[in-house]
């Protein structure tokens, strides 16, 4: 396919299915040697198996590439170390890590259990940390490397029934931006991708996705971010949705208000609504539109 990653060693978590698999295959097609990690579980975290990782390794080998499978869970420090270590032990280095591994436990916030929250945060957020922590030490010594974390648009927009997922994805953005700041002087860059693609996870999103593509669309962006062509790009969040690639903004103040004698609750109440107001939530506006449309439909049906 290409040579963007020739000579590089890349580890991809969650690489047995969906976007992770597409990323692993694309990296191999562009010349990388690939550590294929997947614990092989169902979306709820049950039924672990190494078969999915092994299958992707066989695909890469059949196409003439090199890969090894690691079936460790990303939620432990030992698992993260073994994933990175597989690349170092097999090929002597690690040039890129891509943390795609994730799960879903959808539930309205008032019904969400501690396990449903902890499981999602552990897989997405801690699973990003364990792998990046191990890789960053190697990359620092090498003086080079690329980190690609996986987030979602919900990190900024929120989600009706995925408070756990939204919290984890928001944490990943902050974590990756911190990694970009801390590792820049060592020649290591770090970025996030917010994919919108047809996968078994996106099939459960409780609202229509107007812009959506395939896992392969996301994979090509990841290949670019891992390559030397993107070595000066760091601390960014990009969306990949079919034919669209978009850049998210860096958080910044919108407005400010001042009062020489300090603020009281009364003076804030008198000033804030007009001086600052709110930055509207786009998804909340959509929900209100859906509710209004449903009410109109119900009224029309009742009227006969």
N, C-alpha and C positions, 0 to 999 in steps of 0.2 A: 504493500500500500504506500509506504513512505519510509523516510529515515529520520524523522524528527527525534527519535529516542535511541538511535543506534548507540550501543555501548553502555547504556544506562540500566540500572537495576531498580525496579519499581515494585512496591508492595501495595496491593489493593485489598481492602477489607470488604466483606459482603460481596465477594466477587463470584459467587456461585450462580447468582440469578440476576435478572433485571439490569439495572444500570451498572452495578459492579462488574458483572460478567462482560458487558459491552466495553467497559473501560479496560479490563484486563486483556480482552482480545485486541482492542485497538492499540494498546501499548505494545503488545507483542508484534502486531502487524507493522508498527513503526520502529521495530528493532530492539525494543527493551526485553530484558530478561525479567520475568514476572513472578512474584510471590503471590499466589492465589489463596487468599484467606476467606474461609466461610465456615461458620459453625454449623451451617446446614439446618437451621431450625425453621419451624413454621412461623407465621407472623406473630403469634403470641409467645414465642420463645420456647415452644415445646418440640420434642422429637428431634434432638440433634443428630446429625449424620455428616460424615466427611465425603459422601458420594458426590455432592454437587461441586465441591472444589476439585476433586479428582477428575470429574468430567470435563471441566474447563481446561485443566492441565493437558488432558488428552487432545482437546481441540487445538490448543496452541502447538503441541508437539506435532500433530498431524499436518499443521500448516507450515512446519519447519522451524518453529520457534522453541524457546527454552522457558520452562516454568516449573515451579515446585508448589505443592499444595500444603497448606497449614490449616488444620481444622480447629485451632484454639479459639476460645471465646475472647472477645476484645475487652470484656468487662474486668479482667484481672490484669494486674501489672505484669504477672508472669506470662500471660497470653500475649500482651502487647510486645514484650521483649522477645518472645519466641518468633513472632511474625517478622519483626525486623531482623532478628538474628538469623533467620533462615536465608535471607538475602545475603547477609554478610558472610555466613559460613559457606554458602554455596558459590558465591561469585566475588566475595571480597569487599563488597561495598553496598551502600543503599543510597540511591540518588533521588528517589521520590517516594512519597507515601500518599495514598488516596484513601480517605476514611469514609466509605460508603455504608458500612454496616449499620442497620437500623431495625426497629420493630415498631409496631403500633398497638396501643391499648386504648381505643376510643371510648370515651365515657364523658357524660356531662360532669362538670366540676363538682357539683353537689353530691354526685354518686361515685366519684373516683376513689378507689382504694389506695392505700399506701403502696401496696405492691405494684399497682398499675402505674403509679407515678414513678416509683423507684426504678422499675424495670426499664422504662423508656429512657429516663435520664441516664441510667447506667450504660445502656447500649450505645446511645447516640453521643452523649457528652463525655462520659468517662471513657467510652471506647475510642473516642478521638484522642483524648489525653494519653491513654496508655501507649498507643502506637506512636504518636508524635513525640512523647517524652523519650521513648527508646530511640527513635530515629534522629531526634535533634542532637543527641550526644554524638552519634556517628557523623552526622552532617557537619557539626561544628569542627570536629577533628579533620574532616576532609576539606573544609572550607567551601563547601558547595552543597546544594540540595534544594528540593522543591516539595512543599507541603500543600495538599489540596484537601480542604475539609468540605463536607457536604452539609448544607443548610437547607432552608426552604423559605419561600415567601412569607410563611406564617411567622417567621421570627420578627418581622416588622408589622404584619397585618393582624396577627392573632388568629384564633380558630375557635369555633363554637364548641366543639366537643373534643379538642385535642390540646388542653392546657399543658399537659405533660410534654407532648411533642413540641409545642411552641416554645416552652421554656428551655428544652434541650437545644433546639435549633438556634434560639437566641444566644444561649451560652456558647455554642460553637462559634458564632460570629465574633463574639468578644474574645474568645480564646484564640482564634486564628489571628485576629488583629493584634493581640498581645504577642503572639509568636512572631508575627511579622516585625514588630518593633524590637523584640529581644534578640532575634536571630539575624537581623539585617547585616550587622557588622561582621558576621561570620560567613557571609555569602549565601545565606539561605533565605529563600522567599516563601511566603505563605499566603494563600488565597482561598476563597470560598466559592463554591458553585451551588446555586439554588436551582435544581432541575425541575422541569415540568414535563414528565414523560409517562408513557403508558407502561405501568408496572403493576404488580399485584398489590402494592401499597396505594398507588394513586387510584386504583379501582374502588377503594373504600373511602375516598374523599367525599364528605357529605354535601358537596355543592358542585355545580358545573364548572369545569375548567375550560375557559374559552380559548386559551392558547396551550397547546400540548403537542409534543412530538414523540419521538421514539428514543430508547436508550442510546442508540448509536449517535444521535445528534449531540447528546451530552458528552459522549466519549471523546469526540473530536476536540471539543473545547478543553477537556481535561488534558489530552495529549499536548495541546499547545501550551497550557500553563505549566506542564512538567518539562517542557523543552527549553533549550538555551535561548530560543527566540523570545521567551517571556521572563528571562532572568532578572530583569529590572522592574517587573510588575509584582507588587506585593501589597498586602493589606486590603485587597479588593473583594467585592462580592459581585459575581456575574450570574445572570439567569440564562439558562439555555432552554428554549421552548420551541421545538421544531425549527422553522427557518429564522427564528429570532434569537439574538444574543443581546442581552441588556446589562447595563452597569447600574448598580444601586448606589445611592449617595452615602456620604459619610455623615453621621449624625452631627447636628449643629443647632445652636440656639436659633429660634425663629424671631422672637421678640423679647424684650425685657422691660421692666418698669422699676422706677426708683422712688424712694421717699426719704428725704433727709433725716426725719425724726424717727425712722424705723417703721415697721409695719405692725398693725394690730389686726385681729380677725375682722373688725368692723371696717377698717380702711381698705383691707384686701377685698372685702365683699363689695365695697363701693367702687373700686377701681378695676379689679381684674377682669370682670366680664366685658368691659369696653376697651381697656388698654391692651389686654392680651387675648381674651377670648379662648377659643379652642382650635386645635388642629384636627379636623373631622376624621373619624375612622371610616375608611372606604367600605370595609366589610359590614360595619354597622348600618350604613346607609343602604347597602344591598339587602340586608336582612329585613329592614323596615319596608323596602319595596316589595320583597317576597311576601311579607305578612299582609301588606295592603292589597296585593293582587289576590292572595288567598281569600281575604275577607270579601273582596268584590265578587269573586267567583261563587263563594258561598251564598252571598246575598242574591245573586242572579239566579242561582239554582232554587233558592227558597221562594223567589218571586214567580218561579215557573215559567 
